[in-house]
């Protein structure tokens, strides 16, 4: 009877957190692949064992090599041992919070450019925005579909390798002392390479490739993030972070301008920065 109750509780947890029943997942405990396959390495940092197991199984079946951690300290240790290609990070973790782990990954050489997808609850809007401020690339709100998460991961990883479909160009784009190489995924300002997250680079590449055009936040969500719907504050946060990296004065931006009532526009400043000569 106790075992039956436990099984019912487990399935209820799966439905509550992911929206799927346990019957949609292969039976037996999940274990990370002992030998890394050819697929990308995804590190899942999540304290709920049910969510961790379901996400791990769906990712494994999709061809990813999965590492799992139940808390932030262990997750950071696993990231140091083998650099992941992407991190799935729950915000509500025991000990060090997901926000602290996100900041640590972004400030370290092991994860500075590694894409991060946050798992958040519906009522965690402030934490979600702060996570984006700290450098997370994307988020999925609980309860979520594991299939949606797998699709999001695939989309972020594809964007991290080739931004040309997003920007629409393949040759380097220059504006004064700023150069964006969409193929090499490198942005250089005044001879110094910028440390940009996947989404920050995507957004910059798209905007600089479409100068003097105003885009609304919903349109940017669709064309840069690939979302047909979502929280428009995601765009606002990324624009703010991007301004801090490409503008001389982020509070009075000259490149990424706000078009009131519409959204944002990239204004070329090459002539004013390089001079007439």
C-alpha positions, -999 to 999 in steps of 0.1 A, spaced: 0 0 0 28 24 9 46 16 -24 13 22 -43 8 56 -25 44 66 -33 39 58 -70 7 79 -70 25 108 -53 54 106 -78 30 107 -108 11 136 -92 44 154 -88 53 149 -124 19 162 -136 22 192 -112 57 203 -122 60 193 -158 24 188 -170 32 152 -182 24 118 -166 51 95 -155 38 70 -181 54 91 -208 89 83 -195 108 51 -196 107 30 -164 137 26 -141 160 51 -124 178 76 -146 216 77 -146 238 100 -166 255 83 -195 288 68 -182 307 77 -213 300 111 -230 284 105 -264 287 128 -294 257 149 -283 260 182 -265 265 181 -227 236 196 -207 240 201 -169 207 200 -150 208 217 -116 175 210 -99 167 200 -63 134 182 -70 143 146 -79 112 140 -99 118 170 -121 154 162 -124 147 126 -134 120 135 -160 141 163 -176 172 140 -176 153 112 -194 138 134 -220 172 150 -228 189 116 -229 163 103 -253 169 134 -275 206 126 -278 221 148 -251 247 138 -226 232 148 -192 249 156 -159 226 161 -129 230 180 -97 207 185 -67 222 217 -54 243 247 -66 276 237 -51 276 203 -67 264 219 -100 294 243 -100 317 214 -92 304 194 -121 307 224 -144 344 227 -135 350 190 -141 335 191 -176 324 223 -192 287 220 -202 273 232 -235 242 244 -217 229 246 -181 193 241 -170 192 259 -137 163 260 -111 161 293 -93 149 278 -60 178 257 -47 189 247 -12 220 264 0 233 286 -28 204 299 -47 200 296 -85 207 333 -88 240 329 -70 249 300 -92 240 319 -123 262 348 -112 291 324 -105 288 307 -139 287 341 -156 318 354 -138 339 323 -142 359 311 -172 342 277 -172 307 291 -178 311 327 -188 296 321 -223 277 289 -216 239 293 -223 217 292 -192 180 283 -191 163 290 -159 134 270 -144 111 293 -125 77 292 -108 48 314 -119 51 337 -89 89 343 -93 87 372 -117 112 394 -98 137 366 -95 132 357 -132 140 393 -142 170 393 -118 182 360 -134 180 376 -168 199 406 -155 226 382 -142 230 367 -176 205 339 -181 196 334 -217 161 320 -214 136 307 -189 108 281 -187 80 285 -162 67 256 -141 46 237 -147 62 230 -180 63 204 -208 96 184 -210 92 184 -247 90 222 -247 122 224 -226 140 201 -250 129 222 -279 141 254 -261 174 238 -254 179 228 -290 169 263 -302 194 280 -278 222 256 -288 216 262 -325 216 299 -320 248 297 -300 265 281 -330 251 301 -359 234 334 -356 233 340 -394 196 330 -397 188 355 -370 207 385 -383 202 376 -419 238 382 -428 271 363 -427 298 389 -433 311 410 -404 291 442 -397 309 473 -387 297 505 -371 326 528 -361 347 511 -335 322 482 -331 325 451 -353 301 421 -351 313 389 -368 282 368 -371 300 336 -383 327 337 -356 301 349 -330 325 376 -319 318 413 -311 348 437 -307 345 472 -294 375 496 -296 398 466 -301 384 447 -271 363 416 -275 330 418 -256 318 391 -232 283 385 -245 258 358 -236 242 339 -264 210 360 -264 229 393 -260 250 384 -291 219 374 -310 201 406 -302 231 428 -311 237 409 -343 201 413 -353 198 450 -344 231 461 -360 222 442 -392 189 461 -394 199 497 -387 174 526 -386 145 502 -382 123 502 -351 112 468 -337 86 461 -310 94 438 -282 70 411 -293 87 411 -328 121 409 -312 109 380 -291 98 362 -322 128 370 -345 156 368 -320 143 344 -293 121 323 -317 91 328 -293 56 334 -307 46 345 -272 64 353 -239 73 379 -213 84 411 -231 104 421 -201 130 395 -214 138 419 -242 139 449 -219 164 432 -196 187 421 -225 186 456 -241 197 471 -208 225 446 -204 236 451 -240 237 489 -235 260 485 -206 285 468 -229 283 487 -261 274 523 -251 297 549 -237 269 561 -214 241 534 -210 217 560 -195 220 581 -227 224 554 -254 234 565 -289 234 531 -306 204 512 -292 177 538 -289 143 535 -274 114 543 -298 86 553 -274 54 534 -280 72 510 -304 104 494 -290 140 497 -300 161 508 -330 198 506 -338 213 539 -348 247 539 -366 272 561 -349 302 554 -371 306 589 -386 304 606 -352 329 583 -336 355 579 -364 354 615 -377 351 627 -413 387 616 -420 
